Amino acid sequence: MKQFIRKLLGINKILAEKEALQEARDKAVAETVRAQETEELSKLTEKDRATRKKEPWVGVLNTHVNKDNVRNGFFELDWNEPFVLKLKQEGYGYDGDKDEEIVDRWFRELCANVVTDGDYGGPINTGVIDINEVKRKNQ
């Protein structure tokens, strides 16, 4: 009976229109929020965008070369916390190590790999690893 009265008085149509308007409003609000987020992200640096997404990021800020001896120089790096966490997970450091030490370990290995993989000047002596198999008791 209630449905019949609603239909007779056109209330169903009004309710359907109200629901359609609410859906349109919700869609417009969601699109506005997305647009605001996109605009906000576009104003951030690459590092800040990666950090916000909790993604590892590292970049070279500058390359310094000694004017008197071009064989000497250094790279100025920047990174975010997720990058340091990734390096820890990959075995480059432990809790308590300074972030700079962890990144330095990674960067030194990266540079050594570039030299070795590119065969620039031949192999690098990185030391010797002596692995001895330890036999368990009770085997």
ABEGO torsion letter per residue (X at the ends): XAAAAAAAAGAAAAAAAAAAAAAAAAAAAAAAAAAAAAAAAAABBAAAAAAAAGBBBBBBABBBBBAABAABEBBBBBBBAAAAAAAAAAGABBBGBBAAAAAAAAAAAAAAAAAAAAGBGEBBBAEBBBBBBBBBBGX
